[in-house]
Amino acid sequence: MSRYPALFARLAACGEGAFVPFTTLGDPDLDGSSRVLDALVAGGADALELGLPFSDPVADGPVIQAADVRALAAGFRLADGWRLLRDFRARQPDLPVGLLVYANLVLARGIDTFYAAAAAAGVDSVLVADVPTLEAGPFVAAAHGHGIDPVLIAPPACRPEVVTRIAQLGQGYTYLVSRPGVTGVDEQAATDHAALVDRLAAAGAPPPLLGFGIATPDHVRAARRSGVAGVITGSAVVARLAAHLDDEPARLLALQQYVATMKAATR
């Protein structure tokens, strides 16, 4: 059973939003990646969104692209990702975990095989970033077949028919993209999406989490004022990891402190 409903209910009861950090599995290496996940949780992450290293991450900017390169150069294979996830789930039985992946990673192994492995590893949701809602049917069906929430993207200029499909097909949460383009840290992130948040709620879509460019506590507070259930931060997290590649204690401390600061802004 998905862990997201319990998370959102708990946060709503105490007036908080969700802070969900993103990192790439296997970055900077397999053993180090496991400790990175624990540092994010220690900082107060409400859930995790994790990437599987991929050679052509078309939705990601240079910071996350570099993380993919590091993980692949360190020898990451998909089996390593499933092992990292299984071990993490044994340590954290209640924390929601989502994957953000690309269609080639799923199709290369067979849709059903991929979702079966994700479920066995304790994954709650899968977002296939380069699959539009019109083509999401087979992925959604496989997700349902293995008890995984299919997460769909709501772009800023989301047409009414797309809002309807998100409400019909999506589960867990809705990834509300703050702006067009790829992931990356923005000084002036677009955080006022109240009208789209209202449209998604009226259609019955899963709770929206705002991502792309969310990097500061002020971004978090502004996003919360627009009505989102929380935020997802990737590039700013990965940049802090990359700043301490040669000093693991400093790396883990920087990640934990950053997550704690961002989480505090959701309250």
N, C-alpha and C positions, 0 to 999 in steps of 0.2 A: 504494500500500500504506500502511496506517495506520502512523503513527509511534509510537503508544502502546506497543505491545509492547516495542520497543527501549528506550523511556524507562523503563518499569517494570523491565525486566531490568537495565538499567544501575544504577538506583537501589537495587534489591534487592541487587545484588552489592556495593555499598559501604555498605549498611545505612542508606540515607536514604529519607525520604519525599518525595513530590512537593509542591512549592508552586506553585499555579496561581492567579495573579491574574486577576480579571475587570475589564474596562472596557467602556464603550460606544463603538463605532466612531463617529467624527465628533465626539466630545466632547474639547475645547470647540469645535473647528472641524476642518475636513478636514486642513489642514496640521499643526495642533497634535496631532491624533490620531495621525498617523504617528510623531511624535517621542515621544509617550506610550508607544506600543508598544515602541519601541527602549529607552526608559528602563526599562520593566519587564523586558526581557531583560537589560539591563546590570546590573540588580540581582540577577539569578540565577534568574529564573522558569524553571521546568522545562517549562511549557507555558502557553498562554494560553487563556482562555475569554472570548469576545467577544460582546457584544450588538449587535443591529441596532436602531437607534432605532425606537420604536413608541409609538403614542399611548395604548395601554391595556395596560401591562405588569403583568398581574394578579398575578404572583408576586413583584413587586419593591416594596420600600419606598420612602420618600420620597427617599432619597439617589440611588438609581439612576433613579427617576422623573425627578428634576431633571436628570440627565445626558441622558436621552432628550429632554427639553424643550430643553436647550441645543443638542443636535446638530440637532434638527429646525428650531429657530429659525435656526441657521447655514446652513440650506439643504440638509441631508443628503438624498440620494436613494439608493436601493438600489444603483444603478450606481456611486456613489461608494464604497460599502462593498466591492463586488467589486474595484474598483481599489486601494483601500487594502490589501486582502488579497493581491492579486497582487503588489503592490510589496513587501509584507512578506515574502511567501514567497520572492521573489527574493533578499532580504537574509538570510533565515533558512531555508535549505532543510530543516533537520532538526528544528526545534522543532514539536511537536504544537500544532495550533490547532483549537479547537472553537468552535462557535456555540451560543449559547443564544437561542432565538427563540420566537415565538408563532405559533400555527397560521394566523392570518389572513395573516401575512406570506408563509407558504408557499402557502396555498391561493389567494391573490389572483393569483398568477402561474402557478399550476399546479404541482402537487407535483413532477413530473418536471423542469419548467423550472427550478425553484428549486434542486433538488439538482444538476442539471447545471451550473448557474452556480457553485454552491458548490465543486464538484469542480474546475472550471476555475480557480478562484481559489486552490486549494491547501488547502482546508479538510479536516481529518481527521475531524471528528465534528459531528453536529448533534443538539442536544437541543431538542425542541419542548415547552416547559414546561407548556403547558395541554392536552396530549393524554395521557390516561390509557393504561395498558398495554393495556386492552381495545380501544382504538380506534387503536392504534399501527400496525396492520398495513400500511396503504398508505404510511405514512411510512417504515417499516422497509424495505419492498420497494423504494421509490425510492432510499433510501440505498444498499442493496445494489447496485442497478443502476448506481450511479455511483461505487462504491468508497469510500463514506463510512460511518463507524461510526455506527449509531443508538444514542444514549445515552438511558437511561431513568432515571427518578427512583425511588429507594427511600425511602418515608416512614418516620418512626420506628416507627410501629405497622404494619409491613409484614406483611400476611397471607401465609400459606404459598403460596396460589395466585399472589399477586403476585410473590413471590420466584421462583417457577417461571417465570413469564412473563418476568421480567427476565433470568433465566439463558438462556432460549430465544431472546429477541429482541435483547438488548443486546450491544453490542460497544464496544471502546475502553476505557471505564470506566463505572462505575455512580455516578450522582450521589446520594449518601446525604445526605438532608436532616436537619439536626441537630434540628429542632423544627418543629411546625406554624406556619403563618403565612407572612409575606412576608420578603424579605431585609432585613437591617439589622444594625447592630453591637450585640452583647450583651456586657455585662460578665460575665455568668455563662452562657456558651454551654454547651449540652448536648453533651458530647463523649464520653460513655461509651455506646457502641453496640456493645460487644463481642459481645453475643449475636446481633444482627442481622448483624454482619460475619461471624460464624461460619456463620450460616444461608446467607448469600449465597455464601460460599466453598464450602460443602457442595453447593450447587445448581449450582455451576460458573459463577456470574455473573462479569462482568468486575470488575477491581479497583475497590474503592470509594474515592471521594474525598468527604470530608465538607465540606459547605458550609452556609450560612445562619448568620450570627452569629460566624464565625471571624474574630477581629480582633487577637489578641495572641499573642506567642510561647508563653505558657502554654496558650492554647487549642490551639495546634499540638501542643505536647508531650503534652497530655492526649489529643488525638485519636489521635496515634500510638500511645499506650499501649493504646488500644482496638482496634488492629489495622488501621486503615485504611491504604491505600497513600499517602495524602496528603490535602491540604486545598485547598479553593477559597475565596478571599477576594475579595468584591466591594465591599460598601458601604464598608469601611475604606479600600480603595484609591481608590474614587471620591471619598470625602470628602477625601482628601489632594489629589487633583486640584482639587476645587472650592475648596479653601482658598487656592489660588494662581492664580486665574483671570486676574489682571492682572500676573502675574510668571512668565513661562515658565521661566526658569532655576531659580527656586525651586521651581516645580511639578515639573520633571523631577528635580531633586535629591531632593525629598521622596519622590517615588515610588521612585526607585532605592534610597534608604536604607531605606525601609520594607520593600520586597521583600527586600533583603539581610538585614534583621533577622528577617523571618519565615522565609526560607529556612534561615537558620542554625539555627532551632529544629527543623527536620526531621532534623537530623543526630544 
